[in-house]
Amino acid sequence: MRELTRTNDPVVISVIEGLLREEGIVYHVMDRNMSILEGSLNLIQIRILVPDDQESAARDLLVDADLGHWLRP
């Protein structure tokens, strides 16, 4: 699994999940509950992971949707 993005912005997370789901790209959201418990300190951010073999397609999808600036290097 490769990390695609990391943020606590619920709108960004929701949009990315919708795009990935629509394209049939498997993804896993990590630390959603921990980030809520932690509060607004931003110490723990929500991460979206995709399988290694779908990383390129997922990154291209986000770039095409003008969300490329949310991608992790």
N, C-alpha and C positions, 0 to 999 in steps of 0.2 A: 504494500500500500504506500502511496505517495501523498504527501500533504499538498493539497491544492490551494487552500486559503485558510486564514486564521483571523477571526474578528469576533467582536461581541455585538455587532450591528445586526439586529434581528431581521431587518428588511433585506440586507445583503444576503444573509444566510438563506432566507426564504426564496429569494429570486434565484440564487445559485441552485438550490435544491430543485426548484421547479424546472429550470433549464436542463439539469442533468437527468431528471426523471423523464422529461419529455423526449429526450434523445436516447433513452434506454441505457444510460451510463450508470453503472453500479457505483454507489458511493456510501460512505459511512460517516456519520457525524459523531465526533468525539468531544467529550467534556462539556456538553450542553448543560447537564444538571450541575456539574461542579461550578460552572461559570455563574449560574443562577444563585447557588448557595453562597458563593464568594462575594456577591454584591457588585458594587460598581467600581471596585478598585482596579479592574482590568488585569489582575494578576494571572488569571486563568481565562484564556480565550477559547472560543469554540473553533474546532478545526474540522474541515471537510477533507476526507481522504478518498482517493480513488485507486483502483488496482493499477499496478505498474503498466499493464498492457493497454489501459484506457486513458492514461495520463495525457498523452498527446492530443487525443480527441477532446478531452475535457478542457484542456488549456485553450485549444483552438476555439471551442464553443464560447468560453468566457471572453476571449479576445474579440470574437465576432459580435458579442453582445455588449461591447464597450465596457467590460468589467475586468479587462486585463490588468489594471492597476491594483486589483485585489489579489492577484496571484502571488504565491510565495516563490522565491527564486529556486 
